[in-house]
Protein backbone atom coordinates (compact mmCIF):
# COMPACT_ATOMS: atom_id res chain seq x y z
CA UNK A 1 0.00 0.00 0.00
CA UNK A 2 1.34 3.40 -0.99
CA UNK A 3 1.13 6.00 1.82
CA UNK A 4 2.30 9.62 1.51
CA UNK A 5 2.75 11.82 4.57
CA UNK A 6 2.15 15.34 3.30
CA UNK A 7 3.15 18.37 5.35
CA UNK A 8 0.47 21.03 4.89
CA UNK A 9 1.88 23.92 6.92
CA UNK A 10 0.60 25.52 10.13
CA UNK A 11 -2.96 26.14 8.94
CA UNK A 12 -3.22 28.45 5.96
CA UNK A 13 -4.46 26.91 2.69
CA UNK A 14 -1.94 29.04 0.79
CA UNK A 15 1.05 27.73 2.75
CA UNK A 16 1.39 24.40 0.96
CA UNK A 17 4.53 23.84 -1.07
CA UNK A 18 4.38 22.97 -4.77
CA UNK A 19 5.64 19.49 -3.86
CA UNK A 20 2.78 19.06 -1.38
CA UNK A 21 0.19 20.07 -4.00
CA UNK A 22 1.67 17.59 -6.44
CA UNK A 23 1.60 14.90 -3.76
CA UNK A 24 -2.11 15.58 -3.21
CA UNK A 25 -2.68 14.91 -6.90
CA UNK A 26 -0.91 11.55 -6.59
CA UNK A 27 -3.14 9.93 -3.94
CA UNK A 28 -6.71 8.64 -4.02
CA UNK A 29 -7.79 8.69 -0.37
CA UNK A 30 -7.08 11.19 2.41
CA UNK A 31 -7.12 9.89 5.99
CA UNK A 32 -7.83 12.57 8.59
CA UNK A 33 -7.79 12.28 12.39
CA UNK A 34 -10.77 13.83 14.20
CA UNK A 35 -9.72 14.91 17.69
CA UNK A 36 -13.38 15.30 18.69
CA UNK A 37 -13.05 18.43 20.82
CA UNK A 38 -16.44 19.85 19.91
CA UNK A 39 -15.42 23.21 18.48
CA UNK A 40 -12.27 21.88 16.86
CA UNK A 41 -12.24 22.65 13.11
CA UNK A 42 -8.97 21.00 12.12
CA UNK A 43 -10.88 18.55 9.91
CA UNK A 44 -12.68 21.43 8.22
CA UNK A 45 -9.39 23.21 7.57
CA UNK A 46 -7.97 20.10 5.92
CA UNK A 47 -11.10 19.88 3.77
CA UNK A 48 -10.63 23.54 2.82
CA UNK A 49 -7.05 22.78 1.76
CA UNK A 50 -8.28 19.91 -0.43
CA UNK A 51 -11.00 22.07 -1.96
CA UNK A 52 -8.49 24.79 -2.72
CA UNK A 53 -5.77 22.62 -4.23
CA UNK A 54 -7.41 19.38 -5.41
CA UNK A 55 -11.20 19.90 -5.66
CA UNK A 56 -13.24 16.73 -6.06
CA UNK A 57 -10.12 14.62 -6.32
CA UNK A 58 -10.26 12.54 -3.14
CA UNK A 59 -12.33 10.35 -0.94
CA UNK A 60 -11.85 11.51 2.69
CA UNK A 61 -11.89 9.02 5.56
CA UNK A 62 -12.17 10.53 9.05
CA UNK A 63 -10.72 8.49 11.92
CA UNK A 64 -11.69 9.32 15.53
CA UNK A 65 -8.46 10.02 17.40
CA UNK A 66 -7.89 7.81 20.47
CA UNK A 67 -8.11 9.59 23.84
CA UNK A 68 -4.86 10.58 25.49
CA UNK A 69 -3.92 10.99 29.14
CA UNK A 70 -2.96 14.69 29.46
CA UNK A 71 -1.60 14.39 33.00
CA UNK A 72 0.19 11.02 33.11
CA UNK A 73 2.57 9.66 35.71
CA UNK A 74 4.96 8.86 32.85
CA UNK A 75 4.78 11.20 29.86
CA UNK A 76 6.88 8.94 27.62
CA UNK A 77 4.80 5.84 28.37
CA UNK A 78 1.53 7.74 27.87
CA UNK A 79 2.64 9.02 24.45
CA UNK A 80 3.87 5.58 23.42
CA UNK A 81 0.50 4.07 24.41
CA UNK A 82 -1.29 6.81 22.45
CA UNK A 83 0.85 6.15 19.37
CA UNK A 84 0.10 2.42 19.62
CA UNK A 85 -3.64 3.10 19.84
CA UNK A 86 -3.39 5.41 16.83
CA UNK A 87 -1.53 2.77 14.83
CA UNK A 88 -4.20 0.19 15.65
CA UNK A 89 -7.02 2.52 14.54
CA UNK A 90 -5.27 3.60 11.35
CA UNK A 91 -4.36 0.02 10.46
CA UNK A 92 -8.02 -1.01 10.86
CA UNK A 93 -9.14 1.81 8.56
CA UNK A 94 -6.47 1.03 5.98
CA UNK A 95 -7.54 -2.64 5.93
CA UNK A 96 -11.29 -2.00 5.69
CA UNK A 97 -11.69 1.34 3.90
CA UNK A 98 -8.95 1.34 1.24
CA UNK A 99 -9.61 -0.49 -2.00
CA UNK A 100 -7.02 -2.47 -3.92
CA UNK A 101 -4.75 -0.21 -5.88
CA UNK A 102 -5.67 2.99 -4.01
CA UNK A 103 -2.96 5.19 -2.54
CA UNK A 104 -3.38 7.08 0.73
CA UNK A 105 -2.37 10.53 1.92
CA UNK A 106 -2.08 11.74 5.50
CA UNK A 107 -2.26 15.54 5.77
CA UNK A 108 0.19 16.39 8.52
CA UNK A 109 -0.09 19.73 10.32
CA UNK A 110 3.10 21.76 9.92
CA UNK A 111 6.04 19.53 9.05
CA UNK A 112 5.97 15.76 9.68
CA UNK A 113 9.52 15.78 11.05
CA UNK A 114 8.94 18.17 13.97
CA UNK A 115 7.00 17.09 17.08
CA UNK A 116 4.49 14.99 15.15
CA UNK A 117 3.55 11.34 15.61
CA UNK A 118 2.49 10.37 12.08
CA UNK A 119 5.84 9.02 10.90
CA UNK A 120 6.16 6.88 14.02
CA UNK A 121 2.58 5.63 13.67
CA UNK A 122 3.06 4.58 10.04
CA UNK A 123 6.33 2.87 10.92
CA UNK A 124 4.49 1.03 13.71
CA UNK A 125 1.91 -0.17 11.18
CA UNK A 126 4.72 -1.41 8.94
CA UNK A 127 6.36 -3.21 11.87
CA UNK A 128 3.13 -5.08 12.68
CA UNK A 129 3.46 -6.84 9.33
CA UNK A 130 -0.27 -7.08 8.55
CA UNK A 131 -0.06 -4.56 5.71
CA UNK A 132 2.73 -4.09 3.22
CA UNK A 133 3.35 -0.34 3.40
CA UNK A 134 5.54 1.79 1.15
CA UNK A 135 5.63 5.36 2.46
CA UNK A 136 7.40 8.64 1.88
CA UNK A 137 7.38 12.07 3.53
CA UNK A 138 6.79 15.43 1.87
CA UNK A 139 8.06 18.23 4.12
CA UNK A 140 5.89 21.20 4.91
CA UNK A 141 6.29 24.75 6.19
CA UNK A 142 6.65 24.51 9.97
CA UNK A 143 5.21 26.89 12.54
CA UNK A 144 8.82 27.67 13.50
CA UNK A 145 9.56 28.93 9.98
CA UNK A 146 6.29 30.86 9.93
CA UNK A 147 7.04 32.47 13.31
CA UNK A 148 10.39 33.75 12.07
CA UNK A 149 8.85 35.07 8.86
CA UNK A 150 5.94 36.81 10.56
CA UNK A 151 8.24 38.58 13.03
CA UNK A 152 10.89 39.23 10.34
CA UNK A 153 13.66 37.75 12.44
CA UNK A 154 16.51 35.26 12.36
CA UNK A 155 16.15 32.65 15.09
CA UNK A 156 19.82 32.48 16.05
CA UNK A 157 22.23 35.28 16.87
CA UNK A 158 25.38 35.73 14.77
CA UNK A 159 27.55 32.65 15.16
CA UNK A 160 25.15 31.21 17.73
CA UNK A 161 22.80 28.27 17.92
CA UNK A 162 19.11 27.95 18.72
CA UNK A 163 17.50 25.23 20.83
CA UNK A 164 14.11 23.88 19.77
CA UNK A 165 12.33 22.57 22.84
CA UNK A 166 8.93 22.08 24.46
CA UNK A 167 7.11 23.74 27.33
CA UNK A 168 7.74 20.62 29.36
CA UNK A 169 11.52 21.06 29.05
CA UNK A 170 11.78 24.84 28.87
CA UNK A 171 12.79 25.60 32.46
CA UNK A 172 15.50 22.91 32.47
CA UNK A 173 16.89 24.11 29.15
CA UNK A 174 16.96 27.73 30.31
CA UNK A 175 18.68 26.71 33.57
CA UNK A 176 21.26 24.79 31.52
CA UNK A 177 22.30 28.05 29.90
CA UNK A 178 20.53 27.98 26.54
CA UNK A 179 19.99 31.60 25.56
CA UNK A 180 17.93 31.29 22.36
CA UNK A 181 15.01 28.89 22.62
CA UNK A 182 12.17 28.09 20.24
CA UNK A 183 9.35 26.66 22.35
CA UNK A 184 6.58 24.43 21.03
CA UNK A 185 3.79 22.40 22.66
CA UNK A 186 3.44 24.74 25.61
CA UNK A 187 -0.24 24.83 26.50
CA UNK A 188 0.59 26.11 29.99
CA UNK A 189 2.71 29.06 28.79
CA UNK A 190 5.61 27.92 30.95
CA UNK A 191 7.64 31.01 30.10
CA UNK A 192 5.71 32.78 32.88
CA UNK A 193 7.93 30.89 35.33
CA UNK A 194 11.26 32.04 33.91
CA UNK A 195 13.57 34.25 35.93
CA UNK A 196 15.82 36.92 34.50
CA UNK A 197 15.26 39.17 31.50
CA UNK A 198 14.03 37.65 28.25
CA UNK A 199 12.68 38.94 24.97
CA UNK A 200 9.89 36.97 23.32
CA UNK A 201 8.46 36.67 19.81
CA UNK A 202 5.19 34.75 20.07
CA UNK A 203 2.60 33.60 17.54
CA UNK A 204 -0.55 31.50 17.54
CA UNK A 205 -2.62 29.81 14.80
CA UNK A 206 -0.10 31.06 12.27
CA UNK A 207 -1.27 31.22 8.69
CA UNK A 208 -4.97 31.27 9.57
CA UNK A 209 -7.30 34.22 9.42
CA UNK A 210 -7.17 34.41 13.21
CA UNK A 211 -3.39 34.56 13.55
CA UNK A 212 -2.09 36.30 16.66
CA UNK A 213 1.36 37.90 17.10
CA UNK A 214 3.02 39.53 20.13
CA UNK A 215 6.63 40.59 20.67
CA UNK A 216 8.53 42.44 23.37
CA UNK A 217 10.17 42.08 26.79
CA UNK A 218 8.63 38.95 28.32
CA UNK A 219 7.65 40.45 31.66
CA UNK A 220 5.92 43.35 29.93
CA UNK A 221 3.96 41.52 27.22
CA UNK A 222 2.80 38.40 29.10
CA UNK A 223 -0.67 39.89 29.76
CA UNK A 224 -0.99 40.71 26.05
CA UNK A 225 0.01 37.16 25.11
CA UNK A 226 -2.57 35.68 27.47
CA UNK A 227 -5.30 37.85 25.91
CA UNK A 228 -4.16 36.92 22.40
CA UNK A 229 -4.24 33.21 23.30
CA UNK A 230 -7.84 33.65 24.46
CA UNK A 231 -8.76 35.41 21.21
CA UNK A 232 -7.22 32.61 19.17
CA UNK A 233 -9.02 29.90 21.11
CA UNK A 234 -12.35 31.70 20.98
CA UNK A 235 -12.02 32.12 17.23
CA UNK A 236 -10.97 28.58 16.37
CA UNK A 237 -11.64 26.40 19.37
CA UNK A 238 -7.93 25.56 19.57
CA UNK A 239 -4.58 27.24 20.03
CA UNK A 240 -1.35 26.18 18.32
CA UNK A 241 1.30 28.60 19.46
CA UNK A 242 5.07 28.78 19.22
CA UNK A 243 7.57 31.35 20.41
CA UNK A 244 11.21 32.38 20.44
CA UNK A 245 12.80 33.34 23.73
CA UNK A 246 16.08 35.24 23.76
CA UNK A 247 17.93 35.91 26.99
CA UNK A 248 18.79 39.59 27.30
CA UNK A 249 22.53 40.10 27.37
CA UNK A 250 23.95 42.04 30.28
CA UNK A 251 24.96 45.57 29.26
N, C-alpha and C positions, 0 to 999 in steps of 0.2 A: 504494500500500500504506500502510495506516495503522499507524504505530509510535508507541507511548507509552513514554517513559522515566520510570519510576516510582521515586522515591526511597523506600527502605524503612527508613531509619534505620540506626544502627550495628550492629544485630544482634538486638535483642529483638523478638519477634513482636508485642508490645503497643505498640511505638513507631511504628507506621504512623499517618499522619494520616488523617482521614476522607476527604479528597480522594484519597489513595493507595488506600484500600480501594475507593472508587467507581471509580477507574481500573482496578483489577483486574477489577471486574465488567464493564468495557467492552471487554475484549480476549479473544481466543479462544486464542491461543498465547503461552506464555512461553518466551523464549529465555534460557538460562542458560549462562554461561561456566564450564567446569570447568578449574581451574588445575592439576589433576593433580599434587598434592604428597603423595599417599599418605594422610596422616592429615588432610588438609584437608576440613572438613565444611561449607564455605560453600554447596555445592549443597544439602546436607541442610537447612541453616537456611532457605534460600529455599523449599524444599518444605514445611517446617514453617509458614512464613508463609502459603503458599497454603492449606494445610490448615486453618489457623486462621481465615482471613478469606474464603476462596472455595473451600470444599471441593468437589472433583469438577468444578470449573468449567473447567479448562484442560487442554490438551495441553502437555506440557513437552518442549522440545527442548534437549538439552545439547550445547554446542559446545566441543570441546577448545581451550583457550586456546593461542595460539602461544607458543613459547619466547621468552624475552627475555634479552638480554645484561645481567647485573647489574653488570658492571664494565667498561663500555665506555670507549674512548678519547674518544668524544664522547657525552655523556649525551643531548643534544638529538637528535642523529641517531639514536641507538639507540631512543629513545622514538618518534620519527617512523616508523622502520622497523617497530616493534612495532605501532603504530596502523594502518599500512598493511596489515600481515599480518592483523590483527584484522578490518579492513574487508573484506578478500578472503574470509576464512572466513565472516563473517556474511552477506555478500552471497550466497555459494554456498548457505548454509542457507536464506536467505529465498527464493531462486529455486526450490530443489528440495523444501523441506519445508512451505512455506506454500501452502495451497490458495486458489483464487480467492475473494475476498470475506472472507477471514479477516484479523483485525487482530492485531497483535503487541505484546507488552509486554516490555520489558527491566527487570528488577528491579535497580536500581542501589543499591549499598551506600552508606549515608549520604545525601548530597545530590548530585545529578548535577552541580551547578555548582562543586563544590569538590574539586580534585585528583582528577578522574575523567576517563576517556578516552571514555566512551560517547557523549557529545554529538558530540565530534570524529569518532568512528568513523562514526556515522550520517550526519553531514554529508559525510564522505568517500564513503560509499555513494551519497548523492544526487548528488555531483559526478561520479561515474563515469558516470551517465546510463543505466545498464542497467535500473534499477528506478525507477519513479516513486514517491517516498517523501513522505508527508505525516506530519510528526512533531511532537509536543509534549512538554513536560517538566513533570512533577509534582514539586515540591520535596519533600524529606524532612528529617527531623530529622538534623542533622549531629553527628558526634562532638564537634565544638567546642561546640555547644549542650549536649550531654549532659555534657561535662566540667564546664562551668560550673554546671549544675544539680546534679550529684552532689556537687561541692565547695561548693555554696551560695555562689558568688562572682560578682562582676561582673568581666568580663575587663579592662576599662580602669579606670584611676584617674580621679578626678573631673577633668573637663575634658581628659583625656588621650586618646591613641589607642592602639590595639593593632595590632601587626604579625603577620599570619598568614604563616608561612614554613615551610620544610622543613628537615630535618636537614642537607641538603646546603648550605643557605645560612645556617644558624644563626650560625656563627662570624663571618661577614662582617657579618651584620645586627647582631649584638651589638657588634662593633667600630665600626660606623657610629653607635652611640649609641642604638639602639632599646632601651627599658627594659622594655617589656611585650610579650612575644613568645609567640604560640601556635605550637607546633611540631608538624608532622605529618610522616608518611613518614620517620621517623628510626629505622630498624632498627639503627643502630649506637650509639644513645643518645649523640649528639654532645655533649650538655650536659656530659658528663664532662670535656670539654676547656676549658670556660669558665674564665676567671679572674675574680676579684672575688667579691662576695657576692650570691647570688641566692636567692630563694624559688621553690619549684616546687610546682605542683599537677598531678599525673600520674594518668592512667587508662588502662586497657587493656581491650579486649574489652567496651566499655561496652554495657550493656543486655542482656548475656547472663548466664546463671547463673554464669559464672566471671569476672565483672567483678572487676578489681583497682584499688584506689585507694591513693595515697600522697601525702602533702603534708608540707612542712616546709622547713627550710633545705637547699639543694641538697647541700652538702658532707656534711651529716649523714645524709641519707636515701637517698643513692645506693645503698648496699648493699641497703637495703630494696626499692628500685625494681628492682634487678637480680634479686632473689629473686622478686618479684612477677611480673616478666616471664617468668621460668622457669615459675612456677606456671600462668600463663595459657597459655603454649605447650604445656605438658604436658597441660593439660586439653582444649585445642581443636585443637592441631596448628598453630596460627597465633597471631600477636600483631598486633593493630591498636591501637596506642597513640597518645596525643596528650597534650600537656602545655602548661601556661602557665608561663612563666618571668617573674619580676618582679625587676628589679634593686633591691637593697636601698639605700634612700636613706641618705646619710651623715647621722649624727646631729649 
